[in-house]
């Protein structure tokens, strides 16, 4: 006999399903509560972060000036990073509010140098700060919604700093073709102080773990420093002002140096002959560093020699040498510290150390390599001439002599116009691999820096030959050879890249006539050596504008040009007095056209004699 149980009633089935659903809901609720507790326990609160977005370069013009200032602008990005949890990756919902109490941006500059002769040298050039929040704290508020991304919320704060115009430009030491260690560097940094804008809360596990007290505390955040580059350029004058220059193809005005012999104690040529030679060398006032070469105009004339003495005097040729001298120091130059408003000694290393940025200074900082005393200095010299160019120019003695009767006049000169090439890397290309771990010599602008001073000079050695009178004891013609040397300074500068900045150069012309000239500045003699040509440019400096300090005084008053304009003369055959050729001016016996460009005053260069050249 089989017993069958009756089917369950409706109430029994409903109660059974409800009990199962209640059990599942209770489990899910318990898991959600546990998840929320763990997320709250491991929650990292929101934080404020900073980022600096400046204009990373400042272009300064002309010579350093304490009364000038340049603007450095940019933005500081204030980021609100959302809260995160180690247990839950979802961004919690809610509103957050912070008070930005302070935002300080700091500009600092320093100079560092590493050299075997002076060790590691460093100094602080400038350091100042500016508070960007000058009134009440700024409220930073953001709502993290359910659909919000994990990207930080951002606010932008603009700033504008006045950078002094006397600061040296940014430069560095090159190692091979890749590494560059800073010598003069500048940096921007920022620091912010903020706190949560919330009422006092009781203590909890979260506040206990993260160190929060009942009242919000002020926190500090620093931005990562950003490098700022300072460039210094020299703007060439307008091309129209160079029409009367001795070197009109050069982008800058010409400077003329006068030299006379002062000592002829060891000369083989009679001293009364050498002492009456007058020499003038004309070079550009400034030379662009990327020009590749610069023009040189050399003028020579005898003064007070008889016709027979002039006939015996010859110019076989001359030598040129372009030298870069670098004076390096173990500490800041005392003259530089007096001339410019640098921080006092109490704020200089080692009293107030700087943030070292060079990697090649670690051995000196650790004491592994001995550093000389603070007053130590050394000089390094490099030739700017190419290895394949000896700097020797040979002249045709049939033209480079003083036999012409026109030398009895005071305005007759022998003019020699040449181009002197130079290089920017002062080592041979095949030797570059040897400088991977050593400083690479390179062309630098002429400037006086806090630790390194760079100056350039042009050395000219003029060969003089004199046929001695025949003596009964020594029959036959005997020639005495001497060199007259004089040195003139050069100025290498950087020019802006807004327009062409390489001078135009015309090729040498083989003089078919006499190189003598009384009015024309373009006289030349035939060169027997090869030259390096320069690129031809059609519109030099068409886009350049004159610097402000060339038009106005520091007080804003306009500068009056003391050089008057040429007097107007009615002449239908000419459109401009400067277009008249030199031959026409000689035939018409008219004075040369007035020069409208300002010439730098003449400077005297010391000329001395040396032992005679070897006979060829």
Secondary structure, DSSP 8 states (H G I E B T S, - for coil): ---------HHHHHHHHHHHHHHHHHHHHHHHHHHHHHHHHTEE--EEEEEEEE--EEEEESS--TT-EEEEEEEEEEEEE--EESS--S---EEEEEEEEEEEEEEEEEEEEEETTTEEEEEEEEEEEEES--SS-EEEEEEE-TT--SS-EEEEEEEEEEEETT----EEEEETTTEEEEEEEEEEEEEEEEEE--------HHHHHHT--SS---EEEE---EEEEEEEE-----GGGGTTSTTTTSSS-EEEEEEEEEE-TT-SS-HHHHTTEEEEEEEESSEETTSSEEEEEEEEEESS--HHHHHHEEEEEEEEEEEEEEEEESS--HHHHHHS----GGGSTTTT------STTHHHHTTSS----TT-EEEEEEE-S-TT---EEEB-TTTSBS-SGGGGSTT-EEEEEEEEE--SB-S-GGGGGGGSSSB--B----EE-SSEEEEEEEEEEEEEEEEE---SSS-S-EEEEEEEEEEEEE-EE---TTS--S---------SS--EESS-TT----BSS--------SSTTTT----GGGTB-TTS-B----S--------TT-S-GGGS-HHHHHHHT-------S-----EEEEEEEES-----
